[in-house]
Amino acid sequence: MPHIVVIGAGITGLTAARRLLAAGSDVTVLEAEPRVGGQLHTAPHAGIHLDVGAEAMYAAIPAPVELARELGQGEDIVPAASGTTWIRTERGLRPLPAGFGPAGPTRLWPVLRARVLSPAGALRAGMEPLRAGGTIDDDTSVGALLDRRFGSQVTDRLVDPLLGGLHSGDVRKLSVTAATPQLAALARRHRSLLLRRRRPPGAGPTFVTLRAGMQSLPAALAAALPPGALHLATPVARIERAGAGVDVTSEDGRSWSADGVVLTTPARVAGPLLQAASPDAAQAIGALRAASVAVTLLSYPAGVRDDAPALAGTGMLVPSGRGQLLKAATFVSTKWPHLQADADRQDGAQRFHIRASAGRIDDERIDALDDTELAARVHEELAEATGLTAEPREVAVRRWPRTMPQLEVGHAGRLAAATSALQRDLPGVVLAGAPYVGPGLGACLRSATAAVERLTPTLEELTT
Ligand SMILES: Cc1cc2nc3c(=O)[nH]c(=O)nc-3n(C[C@H](O)[C@H](O)[C@H](O)COP(=O)(O)OP(=O)(O)OC[C@H]3O[C@@H](n4cnc5c(N)ncnc54)[C@H](O)[C@@H]3O)c2cc1C
């Protein structure tokens, strides 16, 4: 049986392990932390459990939801409440218009009515059907494409807070083909993004989560591994070529001989791990940037809702141009009613929970603040935006240093350089996960499947 070592027990690594086992391989999973899940992390806070990493699955991308069902979690999939998402503007909070997705407007009228754009900006956006054309390749940024089509106000006031916020990135640096392949495909296929024929929006929620928190998805994957396959608290220190195979050594000196390796750690770890055996791959991976982000949980007395009607919405987005630390906030108690029900059941402590995200690429300010200072700044910005007056009773900060991958212009070239150097120096080692395909569970699952497919010829050779 071929033996494959999977490095990292996040959603990518554990999904790859599942697919490899199904293909008949012997699998070892090595994980640095004492828990599985990586960026899927559910932690106790103020008497309940809240996600401090990814909080939701986008229902339009079926793979993560299908995986949860495959693992027997169908009954635990819960929808987000429908409600207003606010955008912070210079004139206060405005609702995110309907007909607006991460990649720009699909319907103009709701965007105009939302009064996020100035009259001149709205007029310019309406000229999109006349502004088609232009090349779209890996050197085209999302911002450049949307500036050309809709004008810079759509980019700055709507796409930046939504898509830029999701990626913690600069939309004028993110590659349209790497970070938003669907937008690139649509823009190539249709003369106008506004006039193209659209399928009517499907019924059902936009976002769903898992009742016990998103970490329950990797936990279920881990529970399905054969006994002894998963090694927690086992950071890998070295990957070396050993004849036709690969040797993987952990920091505590244990070693595993493998026929193949799926490497799913963040890029800041993958580069140094490959440095000795494939300096060219390490260099190409070293050029992949990632933003540091921090999630702050703030729990207010439940009555806070009465002072701040905006908290009846599901959350808010903040454009980067406003100079604030906050990039987005989820009004957890409104968006995820099941969590409030849990809190009510458990101790009756009435709280209104907010989950606030800060940190963007090339903005180091969160690193200069300790957790108390960061929580205080985030609270001030929330209070200023929503009008809430109470102080939070419980706060917690979870930092994700250099974690949010930036699929910037030229990404495809850097990835190709890393992949071909690996094929030459360490055949049998494949890269997978968010650093290469971007944040988002759907992309990570596709990446895990693609990694296993790339190993398939090796596996077939070994089994025949
Ligand atoms: C704050 C935040 C919010 C997000 N929100 C959403 C969301 O709502 N919806 C969504 O779809 N996506 C969201 N994402 C993105 C999504 O969570 C990630 O893209 C995805 O979980 C990445 O999975 P992965 O397995 O590729 O990487 P990771 O989860 O980073 O897993 C890599 C694993 O490698 C391990 N590792 C590191 N070094 C070593 C070593 N030396 N040896 C062994 N193991 C090692 C790590 O401990 C980790 O467990 C969010 C991300 C963050 C940070």
The ligand as an SDF file (V2000), in Angstrom:
LIG
                    3D

 53 58  0  0  0  0  0  0  0  0999 V2000
  -10.6120   34.7140   10.8710 C   0  0  0  0  0  0  0  0  0  0  0  0
  -10.9610   33.8840    9.6740 C   0  0  0  0  0  0  0  0  0  0  0  0
  -12.2610   33.8600    9.1900 C   0  0  0  0  0  0  0  0  0  0  0  0
  -12.5990   33.0900    8.0750 C   0  0  0  0  0  0  0  0  0  0  0  0
  -13.9000   33.0290    7.6860 N   0  0  0  0  0  0  0  0  0  0  0  0
  -14.2590   32.1690    6.7040 C   0  0  0  0  0  0  0  0  0  0  0  0
  -15.6280   31.9000    6.4500 C   0  0  0  0  0  0  0  0  0  0  0  0
  -16.5170   32.4020    7.1460 O   0  0  0  0  0  0  0  0  0  0  0  0
  -15.9410   31.0440    5.4330 N   0  0  0  0  0  0  0  0  0  0  0  0
  -14.9640   30.4230    4.6970 C   0  0  0  0  0  0  0  0  0  0  0  0
  -15.2960   29.6580    3.7730 O   0  0  0  0  0  0  0  0  0  0  0  0
  -13.6560   30.6310    4.9400 N   0  0  0  0  0  0  0  0  0  0  0  0
  -13.2850   31.4660    5.9440 C   0  0  0  0  0  0  0  0  0  0  0  0
  -11.9650   31.6250    6.2750 N   0  0  0  0  0  0  0  0  0  0  0  0
  -10.9550   30.9120    5.4770 C   0  0  0  0  0  0  0  0  0  0  0  0
  -10.9100   29.4000    5.8090 C   0  0  0  0  0  0  0  0  0  0  0  0
  -11.0690   29.2080    7.1910 O   0  0  0  0  0  0  0  0  0  0  0  0
   -9.5530   28.8670    5.3800 C   0  0  0  0  0  0  0  0  0  0  0  0
   -9.3310   29.1780    4.0200 O   0  0  0  0  0  0  0  0  0  0  0  0
   -9.4380   27.3460    5.5520 C   0  0  0  0  0  0  0  0  0  0  0  0
   -9.9200   26.9230    6.8130 O   0  0  0  0  0  0  0  0  0  0  0  0
   -7.9720   26.9680    5.3740 C   0  0  0  0  0  0  0  0  0  0  0  0
   -7.8400   25.5890    5.5650 O   0  0  0  0  0  0  0  0  0  0  0  0
   -6.4360   24.8710    5.2930 P   0  0  0  0  0  0  0  0  0  0  0  0
   -6.5760   23.4680    5.7540 O   0  0  0  0  0  0  0  0  0  0  0  0
   -5.9840   25.0990    3.9020 O   0  0  0  0  0  0  0  0  0  0  0  0
   -5.3780   25.6530    6.2150 O   0  0  0  0  0  0  0  0  0  0  0  0
   -5.2810   25.7170    7.8020 P   0  0  0  0  0  0  0  0  0  0  0  0
   -6.6280   25.6910    8.3920 O   0  0  0  0  0  0  0  0  0  0  0  0
   -4.3850   26.8660    8.1000 O   0  0  0  0  0  0  0  0  0  0  0  0
   -4.5610   24.3510    8.1890 O   0  0  0  0  0  0  0  0  0  0  0  0
   -3.1630   24.1880    8.1430 C   0  0  0  0  0  0  0  0  0  0  0  0
   -2.7630   23.3090    9.3150 C   0  0  0  0  0  0  0  0  0  0  0  0
   -1.3450   23.1280    9.2570 O   0  0  0  0  0  0  0  0  0  0  0  0
   -0.8770   23.0620   10.5960 C   0  0  0  0  0  0  0  0  0  0  0  0
    0.5740   23.2830   10.6460 N   0  0  0  0  0  0  0  0  0  0  0  0
    1.2410   24.4690   10.5880 C   0  0  0  0  0  0  0  0  0  0  0  0
    2.5730   24.2350   10.6640 N   0  0  0  0  0  0  0  0  0  0  0  0
    2.7470   22.8980   10.7520 C   0  0  0  0  0  0  0  0  0  0  0  0
    3.8960   22.0360   10.8510 C   0  0  0  0  0  0  0  0  0  0  0  0
    5.1580   22.5170   10.8810 N   0  0  0  0  0  0  0  0  0  0  0  0
    3.6840   20.7020   10.9510 N   0  0  0  0  0  0  0  0  0  0  0  0
    2.4200   20.1790   10.9300 C   0  0  0  0  0  0  0  0  0  0  0  0
    1.3010   20.9510   10.8480 N   0  0  0  0  0  0  0  0  0  0  0  0
    1.4740   22.2840   10.7480 C   0  0  0  0  0  0  0  0  0  0  0  0
   -1.6860   24.1710   11.2790 C   0  0  0  0  0  0  0  0  0  0  0  0
   -1.6510   24.0440   12.7050 O   0  0  0  0  0  0  0  0  0  0  0  0
   -3.0610   23.9510   10.6730 C   0  0  0  0  0  0  0  0  0  0  0  0
   -3.8420   23.0710   11.4570 O   0  0  0  0  0  0  0  0  0  0  0  0
  -11.5870   32.3670    7.3970 C   0  0  0  0  0  0  0  0  0  0  0  0
  -10.2760   32.3920    7.8670 C   0  0  0  0  0  0  0  0  0  0  0  0
   -9.9510   33.1230    9.0060 C   0  0  0  0  0  0  0  0  0  0  0  0
   -8.5350   33.1310    9.5330 C   0  0  0  0  0  0  0  0  0  0  0  0
  1  2  1  0
  2  3  1  0
  2 52  2  0
  3  4  2  0
  4  5  1  0
  4 50  1  0
  5  6  2  0
  6  7  1  0
  6 13  1  0
  7  8  2  0
  7  9  1  0
  9 10  1  0
 10 11  2  0
 10 12  1  0
 12 13  2  0
 13 14  1  0
 14 15  1  0
 14 50  1  0
 15 16  1  0
 16 17  1  0
 16 18  1  0
 18 19  1  0
 18 20  1  0
 20 21  1  0
 20 22  1  0
 22 23  1  0
 23 24  1  0
 24 25  2  0
 24 26  1  0
 24 27  1  0
 27 28  1  0
 28 29  2  0
 28 30  1  0
 28 31  1  0
 31 32  1  0
 32 33  1  0
 33 34  1  0
 33 48  1  0
 34 35  1  0
 35 36  1  0
 35 46  1  0
 36 37  1  0
 36 45  1  0
 37 38  2  0
 38 39  1  0
 39 40  1  0
 39 45  2  0
 40 41  1  0
 40 42  2  0
 42 43  1  0
 43 44  2  0
 44 45  1  0
 46 47  1  0
 46 48  1  0
 48 49  1  0
 50 51  2  0
 51 52  1  0
 52 53  1  0
M  END
$$$$
